[in-house]
Amino acid sequence: MFIFGFQTAFGIFIAIAVSILIILVGFFEIKEISLIMSSITIIYLIPLYIFIILSIKRFHDINLSGWWAIVIFIPFMLVWPIFAQPKNHNNQFGEDPLLNKQNHNMPLCTKIIYFISTALVCFIIYYTTTISYQLDYYIKNSQKELPNMLNEVLKQNSITTDNKNIYINIELINMDKKHINIEKIRKVLRKNDIQVSCTDTSKRYFIDNNINIIYNYFDQSNEKVTSIKVNKLHCN
């Protein structure tokens, strides 16, 4: 029988998850959920193997085949083997080593720790997938590469957001608003902006989540020439 061994291992497993997520998200400021999850997967290979073995032993506690350990990979099903109590002290898998102990139940404080730890993991994973979080990462990452020459006549100078729109400010190099055919250049720019926004993976992600992308164009004197707004309707 392996009641407390399983519960202790689960506590360690969850504690490691919380620690890794906090370090990755907080200390290293890693924002991409794919990178966070891949890092956890790599670090968890050995603990996961041990956890599976302990899960098999736990199912033996309640007189079930070790193949039932598969259910631990089903969301929320992990709670069942943790708190399930054996109906008989002895079964086909052996005697209960806790038979002579008065209390087989997990302490209340330990249960609370498990629930809090699990809730923290779920919250961190949920939070890193929110639009605002991903938007913040995208803006910060884009700002590191500015100013950025898009081509021989366009230079991206800044990118900002108000959580509803992404504002991309672009300079029309060596151009003066007084000598620009605004309607003509707007037509060309609009076509290009829609194409880029709808095909670029990062931009399309935000557009699909109802974040507008607004391109603001300025001449060499930093005077605004035109603005082009791209939204979900343009990509359908």
QUISUL-V514436 format. One record per backbone hydrogen bond with DSSP energy under -1.0 kcal/mol. CO is the residue of the C=O (numbers start at 1). NH is the residue of the N-H. E is the energy in kcal/mol with one decimal. If there is no record, write none. Layout:
co=CO nh=NH e=E
co=CO nh=NH e=E
This chain:
co=2 nh=6 e=-2.3
co=3 nh=7 e=-2.1
co=4 nh=8 e=-2.6
co=5 nh=9 e=-2.2
co=6 nh=10 e=-2.5
co=7 nh=11 e=-2.1
co=8 nh=12 e=-2.3
co=9 nh=13 e=-2.7
co=10 nh=14 e=-2.6
co=11 nh=15 e=-2.3
co=12 nh=16 e=-2.5
co=13 nh=17 e=-1.7
co=14 nh=18 e=-2.6
co=15 nh=19 e=-2.4
co=16 nh=20 e=-2.8
co=17 nh=21 e=-2.4
co=18 nh=22 e=-2.5
co=19 nh=23 e=-2.4
co=20 nh=24 e=-2.8
co=21 nh=25 e=-2.8
co=22 nh=26 e=-2.5
co=23 nh=28 e=-2.3
co=24 nh=30 e=-3.2
co=32 nh=36 e=-2.1
co=33 nh=37 e=-2.7
co=34 nh=38 e=-2.1
co=35 nh=39 e=-2.1
co=36 nh=40 e=-2.1
co=37 nh=41 e=-2.2
co=38 nh=42 e=-2.0
co=39 nh=43 e=-2.3
co=40 nh=44 e=-2.1
co=42 nh=45 e=-1.0
co=44 nh=48 e=-3.3
co=45 nh=49 e=-1.6
co=46 nh=50 e=-2.2
co=47 nh=51 e=-2.6
co=48 nh=52 e=-2.3
co=49 nh=53 e=-2.0
co=50 nh=54 e=-2.5
co=51 nh=55 e=-2.1
co=52 nh=56 e=-2.1
co=53 nh=57 e=-1.9
co=54 nh=58 e=-2.1
co=55 nh=59 e=-2.2
co=56 nh=60 e=-1.6
co=57 nh=61 e=-1.4
co=58 nh=62 e=-1.1
co=59 nh=64 e=-2.9
co=60 nh=63 e=-1.6
co=65 nh=68 e=-1.9
co=66 nh=69 e=-2.1
co=67 nh=70 e=-1.6
co=68 nh=71 e=-2.0
co=69 nh=72 e=-1.6
co=70 nh=73 e=-1.7
co=71 nh=74 e=-1.9
co=74 nh=77 e=-1.9
co=78 nh=82 e=-1.1
co=79 nh=83 e=-1.8
co=80 nh=84 e=-1.7
co=91 nh=94 e=-1.8
co=94 nh=91 e=-2.0
co=96 nh=99 e=-1.7
co=98 nh=101 e=-1.7
co=107 nh=111 e=-1.8
co=108 nh=112 e=-2.3
co=109 nh=113 e=-2.0
co=110 nh=114 e=-2.2
co=111 nh=115 e=-2.3
co=112 nh=116 e=-2.6
co=113 nh=117 e=-2.7
co=114 nh=118 e=-2.5
co=115 nh=119 e=-2.4
co=116 nh=120 e=-2.3
co=117 nh=121 e=-2.2
co=118 nh=122 e=-2.4
co=119 nh=123 e=-2.5
co=120 nh=124 e=-2.6
co=121 nh=125 e=-2.4
co=122 nh=126 e=-2.5
co=123 nh=127 e=-3.3
co=124 nh=128 e=-2.2
co=126 nh=129 e=-1.3
co=127 nh=130 e=-1.3
co=130 nh=134 e=-2.2
co=131 nh=135 e=-2.8
co=132 nh=136 e=-2.2
co=133 nh=137 e=-1.9
co=134 nh=138 e=-2.4
co=135 nh=139 e=-2.5
co=136 nh=140 e=-2.2
co=137 nh=141 e=-2.6
co=138 nh=142 e=-2.3
co=139 nh=143 e=-2.3
co=142 nh=145 e=-1.3
co=143 nh=146 e=-1.2
co=148 nh=156 e=-3.3
co=153 nh=173 e=-2.1
co=154 nh=150 e=-1.9
co=154 nh=151 e=-1.5
co=155 nh=171 e=-3.3
co=156 nh=148 e=-2.5
co=158 nh=169 e=-2.5
co=160 nh=167 e=-3.0
co=164 nh=212 e=-1.9
co=165 nh=162 e=-1.5
co=166 nh=214 e=-3.4
co=167 nh=160 e=-2.3
co=168 nh=216 e=-2.7
co=169 nh=157 e=-2.3
co=169 nh=158 e=-1.3
co=170 nh=218 e=-2.6
co=171 nh=155 e=-1.9
co=171 nh=173 e=-1.1
co=172 nh=175 e=-1.6
co=175 nh=220 e=-2.8
co=176 nh=179 e=-1.9
co=177 nh=180 e=-1.3
co=180 nh=182 e=-1.4
co=181 nh=185 e=-2.5
co=182 nh=186 e=-2.6
co=183 nh=187 e=-1.7
co=184 nh=188 e=-1.4
co=185 nh=189 e=-2.6
co=186 nh=190 e=-2.8
co=187 nh=191 e=-1.6
co=188 nh=192 e=-1.8
co=189 nh=193 e=-2.9
co=190 nh=194 e=-2.3
co=191 nh=195 e=-1.8
co=192 nh=196 e=-2.6
co=193 nh=197 e=-2.6
co=194 nh=198 e=-2.1
co=195 nh=199 e=-1.2
co=196 nh=200 e=-2.5
co=200 nh=204 e=-2.8
co=201 nh=205 e=-1.8
co=202 nh=206 e=-1.2
co=203 nh=207 e=-2.3
co=204 nh=208 e=-2.7
co=206 nh=211 e=-2.5
co=207 nh=210 e=-1.7
co=212 nh=166 e=-3.0
co=213 nh=230 e=-2.9
co=214 nh=168 e=-2.9
co=215 nh=228 e=-2.4
co=216 nh=170 e=-3.3
co=217 nh=225 e=-3.6
co=217 nh=226 e=-1.1
co=218 nh=172 e=-3.6
co=219 nh=222 e=-2.0
co=223 nh=219 e=-2.4
co=226 nh=217 e=-3.0
co=228 nh=215 e=-3.2
co=230 nh=213 e=-2.6
co=231 nh=234 e=-1.0
